[in-house]
Amino acid sequence: MPESDHVTGLEPRARLQHCLERLTARGGPFALVGSDVVGLKSVNEREGFLAGDACLRRAADRLRAAAAGAEIVARLGGDELVAVFAGAGAAEAAAAAADVLAAPGSPPLRVAAVSAGADERPGPLIERLYATMRGS
């Protein structure tokens, strides 16, 4: 398993998946904060992939700073980044999402937070996070 994502320095998707499986098996409450970079495709096309990578790194830095209490901060894929808050994480996740949105600077981010439901599996939880981000 790779040590970290080569662009963002965040944990890789495989570690995120392992964390989510462990938390759902344990059955304790947890929440996710997801963010994606608005307009990353345009940046890649207009300015090149190195500029897009720089946008991803800045987005990762913003999420990492806002999610200091997270169990894990990882790159889900593409321009999607996720922080997982274990325990009584719903309020902490909502606060982290607000902090990410309030942080000055670019790139613009779409951010959402969701709490894991009882017996919710990682796949459907990630899909719900995506849907919530697209709706925000």
C-alpha positions in Angstrom: 0.0 0.0 0.0 1.5 3.4 -0.9 2.7 5.6 2.0 0.7 8.6 0.8 -0.9 10.1 -2.2 1.9 11.4 -4.4 0.1 14.7 -5.3 -1.6 15.8 -2.0 0.5 14.0 0.6 -2.8 12.7 2.1 -3.5 9.1 2.9 -4.3 6.9 -0.1 -7.8 5.6 -0.9 -6.9 2.1 0.2 -6.2 3.3 3.8 -9.5 5.3 3.7 -11.4 2.2 2.7 -9.7 0.2 5.5 -10.6 2.9 8.0 -14.2 3.0 6.9 -14.5 -0.8 7.1 -13.0 -0.8 10.6 -15.4 1.9 11.8 -18.5 0.4 10.3 -17.6 -3.1 11.8 -17.1 -1.4 15.2 -20.6 0.2 14.8 -19.6 3.4 16.6 -20.7 6.8 15.3 -18.6 8.6 12.7 -18.9 11.3 10.1 -17.2 12.3 6.9 -16.3 15.6 5.4 -15.7 15.6 1.7 -14.4 18.3 -0.6 -13.8 18.6 -4.2 -12.0 21.3 -6.3 -14.4 23.4 -8.3 -13.1 23.8 -11.9 -10.1 21.5 -11.6 -10.7 20.2 -15.1 -10.6 23.7 -16.5 -7.4 24.5 -14.7 -5.8 21.3 -16.1 -6.9 22.2 -19.6 -6.0 25.9 -19.4 -2.8 25.9 -17.3 -1.6 22.3 -17.4 -1.6 19.4 -14.9 1.1 20.9 -12.7 -1.1 23.8 -12.0 -4.0 21.4 -11.3 -1.7 19.4 -9.0 -0.9 22.7 -7.1 -4.7 23.3 -6.7 -5.1 19.8 -5.3 -2.3 20.4 -2.8 -3.8 23.7 -1.6 -7.2 22.0 -1.2 -5.6 19.2 0.7 -3.8 21.7 3.0 -7.1 23.4 3.7 -8.9 20.2 4.6 -5.9 18.9 6.7 -5.9 22.2 8.7 -9.6 22.1 9.3 -9.7 18.4 10.2 -6.9 18.3 12.8 -9.0 15.9 15.0 -9.8 13.5 12.1 -9.2 9.8 12.2 -7.8 10.0 8.7 -7.6 12.6 5.9 -7.3 11.0 2.5 -7.6 11.5 -1.3 -10.6 9.6 -2.4 -9.8 10.0 -6.1 -9.6 12.7 -8.7 -10.3 16.0 -6.9 -12.2 14.4 -4.0 -10.7 14.6 -0.6 -12.2 13.1 2.6 -11.7 13.5 6.4 -13.2 10.9 8.7 -14.2 11.8 12.3 -14.7 8.9 14.7 -16.7 8.9 17.9 -19.2 11.8 18.3 -18.0 13.2 15.0 -21.1 14.7 13.5 -20.7 18.1 15.2 -16.9 18.1 14.7 -17.3 17.2 11.0 -19.8 20.0 10.4 -17.4 22.4 12.1 -14.5 21.2 10.0 -16.6 21.6 6.8 -17.5 25.2 7.8 -13.8 25.9 8.5 -12.8 24.6 5.1 -15.4 26.8 3.4 -14.4 29.8 5.5 -10.6 29.4 4.8 -9.4 32.1 2.5 -7.6 31.3 -0.7 -8.0 29.3 -3.8 -9.0 26.9 -5.2 -12.8 27.2 -4.7 -14.1 24.0 -3.0 -17.4 22.3 -2.7 -17.7 20.8 0.8 -20.2 18.6 2.6 -20.5 16.6 5.8 -22.5 13.4 6.4 -22.9 11.2 9.4 -22.7 7.4 9.0 -26.0 5.7 9.6 -26.4 2.5 11.6 -25.1 -0.4 9.6 -24.2 1.8 6.7 -21.5 0.3 4.5 -18.6 2.3 3.1 -19.7 2.2 -0.5 -23.1 3.6 0.0 -21.8 6.1 2.5 -19.3 7.5 0.0 -22.1 7.7 -2.6 -24.2 9.7 -0.2 -21.3 12.0 0.5 -20.8 12.5 -3.3 -24.6 13.3 -3.7 -24.4 15.7 -0.8 -21.4 17.5 -2.3 -23.1 17.8 -5.6 -26.2 19.3 -3.9 -24.2 21.9 -2.0 
